[in-house]
Amino acid sequence: MNTASAHEATGAESLRARETLGALYGYVRPHRWAVALGLLLALAGAAGGLLQPLATKALVDRLSSGGTITTILLAMTVLVLLSMVAEAFGAYVLERTAESVVLAARRSLIGRLLRLRISAVDRMQPGDLMSRVTSDTTLLRAVTTRAVVNAATGAVTLVAAVVVMAFLDLVLLGVTLGVVVVVGAVAALLMPKIGQAAERSQAAVGEMSTGLERVFGAFRTVKASGAEERETARVEASARNAWRHGVRGAKWEAVLGTADNLAVELAFLAVLAVGGARVASGDMPVSTLIAFLLYLFFLMEPVYKLVEAASEYQEGAAAIARIKEVDRLDTEPAPPEGGPKRHQGTQAAQEAQSAPGPASVRFENVSFRYGTGLPDIHRKVDFEVPGGGLTAFVGPSGAGKSTLFALIERFHEAIDGRVLVDGEDVMDWPLPELRSAIGYVEQDAPVLAGTLRENLVFAAPRASDDDLHKVIERTRLDTLVEQLPHGLDTLVGHRGSKLSGGERQRIAIARALLRGPRLLLLDEATSQLDAVNELALREVIAETARETTVLVVAHRLSTVTDADRIVVMDAGEVRAIGTHEELVAKDELYAQLAATQLLTSAVRHRK
């Protein structure tokens, strides 16, 4: 699925009417019987209202003839009560169904968002994606139920009322329809304007969410930089933009509603004038004029429902377009129901999945770039790492070291060449099986909001308490756990805000080790540790390397000197491979990096 590349902007493209209706039906279809019940109840309530003018005509005729009206009054009372009960129950059914539609849409969106490819997420703003789950789905509540039922009941009751009015008097009907046609023309002109305003308002809400996510993602930096006012102004600008488009839509809706009311008032005056003349001339009885006028006012409700349905459709269409844009983004394959299955993938991949012990890694002439027209990150990268031991990747910033790990994890896919784990192309591995064999510590060592325990077992939710405490001791987190007020059940704050950088790194390493991986990827995993903890973690890494394959991206010389092999990268290419002693002797870049870091260490030691 490559169509996502055409949608890099945060605003959604408008869908064609057929696509919108198809998407709308897709949301309604699972709840079609509930919607049908709500529609029937709404029609029953409308039918009661439709009969009242006829009952009124019969009552006036009975009064004119001097007969009793008790039976008619009782019938009208029962009719009104039954109509109210039907409409109330129908409204409850529709509101409940609307909430179910929103829930289903949110579940579908959340599941899809969490399966998006990294490249797709990189093109979008996180806040805008979140607003599609929170804000846009809310608009489905109206368009998938109320709009559908309002359109159906409005159309049916309008036609029924017109038929009865034709039966009462064709001349007065002609006067009424002339005014209604004018209102319909006005509505047709205003609907696109309402839809455009709604779409732009939702896009602005997405921008506001993006702005807030941007601020809270670097909250301390914002405060330390004294940027509160500037960031407030930035988010307020999006809020004002949403307000402006919302007001614009409200303006057109107000014009439309006013035109609706004006049409009824004008029709009333025209019918009163023409009908009064016909009553005076004896062409029609006064009871017929009264019934016709009641039907004229009755028309207000179906016409209003049709106008409201059209307005809700325009707003819902804008939300559907934004939601459907997510459906066009690239996603990773969904895991099979019931968890990963060992039988997936090629025969070689099945054997690789079940292979015990450390995993081997090989890059065969791998080239990669993040997108068409962008510079190459890797060019013909070729190296092999046997199972077990410690392999370090060094080189200047931007050499493509961290991207190697992204290709192994299949966060991105090579455009040329192959990445192999245990001799099998990662593209042939079932994705859940591949990642379950890997422990990965990112460069910024993210910690999620929640408790310390939840973070530690995040990649291994079934880990035993015994395994958990062993990992805590290995990564020197036991002192931290003892100091926390609630131990492992202490909340760590948003993104681990209550922890130091070194503590977050140790938690990330412990999380990866608890998984018991066959391949451990450490991206600058000790960069924020003090000397004592770094030494302890280096010992843990060395110990781990005896039983699994450890790949390390590092800039500190102390991290790589004891590595079994070091891969030197520069400008997206493998420059040299060897041990520390070999590379110091034969590779100028590595010797320069080593000398610089040794000098830095010496200066720090003297201080």
LINDA-V296666 format. One record per run of one state. SS is the DSSP state (H for helix, E for strand, - for the rest). FROM is the first residue (numbers start at 0). LEN is the number of residues. If there is no record, write none. Layout:
SS|FROM|LEN ; SS|FROM|LEN
This chain:
-|0|2 ; H|2|4 ; -|6|10 ; H|16|13 ; -|29|2 ; H|31|34 ; -|65|4 ; H|69|44 ; -|113|2 ; E|115|1 ; -|116|1 ; H|117|6 ; -|123|2 ; H|125|43 ; -|168|1 ; H|169|48 ; -|217|1 ; H|218|6 ; -|224|3 ; H|227|53 ; -|280|5 ; H|285|42 ; -|327|3 ; E|330|1 ; -|331|15 ; H|346|8 ; -|354|6 ; E|360|9 ; -|369|6 ; E|375|10 ; -|385|3 ; E|388|6 ; -|394|6 ; H|400|8 ; -|408|7 ; E|415|6 ; -|421|2 ; E|423|2 ; H|425|3 ; -|428|2 ; H|430|6 ; -|436|1 ; E|437|4 ; -|441|9 ; E|450|1 ; H|451|5 ; -|456|8 ; H|464|10 ; -|474|3 ; H|477|6 ; -|483|3 ; H|486|3 ; -|489|1 ; E|490|1 ; -|491|2 ; H|493|3 ; -|496|4 ; H|500|14 ; -|514|4 ; E|518|5 ; -|523|7 ; H|530|14 ; -|544|4 ; E|548|5 ; -|553|3 ; H|556|4 ; -|560|4 ; E|564|6 ; -|570|2 ; E|572|6 ; -|578|1 ; H|579|7 ; -|586|1 ; H|587|19 ; -|606|1
